[in-house]
Amino acid sequence: MENPAGQRRFFRGTHFDLNPLGASEIADDKAASLKLFQSDGLIIPEGVVLSGKNASNSAIQFSERVGFPVFLKPNTGQEGQDVERLETPEQLKTACTRLLQRHRLLLLQKAIPGEDFRVLVLKDEVLGVIKRSAPIGTGDGVNSLKTMIEQLDAGLLADPRCAACLASQNLSLDCVPEKGQVIALLSNANLSSGGKGHLLDGPTPLTIKDAAIRAANSLGLRYAGVDMIVKADGQPILLEINAAPGLARFAAQGPSDRAVAAQFYERVFDAFTVSFRQ
């Protein structure tokens, strides 16, 4: 964008000239950003960075100490790609081998029970809180699990995470779920992985608001998506931060969510261009 005075502001996709480049780069490093959160008094899951030939042994030692289940993910990257929930040492070893073929560093974290949230922060203010849920299917008493998944998202059939999630429920693709039976298809709740997002109504709980704003400030980000698990007692546990949060998947859920996403982006563009217009 360029104003009559010849000043320019740049954006590409969901990347706006709101955040410093260095801060955005650190946000993409999950372990580094979590370390900063912890140094600023925020609570994070217990975790360890894995790499190299001894990754599987280190992963199993860590998991046996903190207890299964655990989450394994690339240390960089967004949208829930290659995020796996693992229940046994055998699953963990297999996942480590597979993911290290595609990623140099992995982050292994203790699984935290609670509700999954993405909090959008803009200039010390919470724009909105999206509660995320993992993809599910509901049986009709007639069709097999394979048919159900083909109708919902055929890509899940080739996703090893879906197979592992079904196995953890003692289910196979040829079984026929009872009518009304709810089946978890993945363990992670990212919208890009087929999860669903629900915008929280009413005031943002103070604990969530405080943790999200502090996380953004910890990295010097003016615009951020902060992912957290909120435990039953209301305690937020910080998972990661995104310096260029996207809303396309949320907007695609329906007209009302699309309207909300448009309102959020209007606020972001206002912040992006305020000094530019003066």
Summary of the structure (lengths in Angstrom):
residues: 278
radius of gyration: 20.0
end to end distance: 14.0
largest distance: 66.2
contacts: 850
relative contact order: 0.18
helix: 38%
strand: 23%
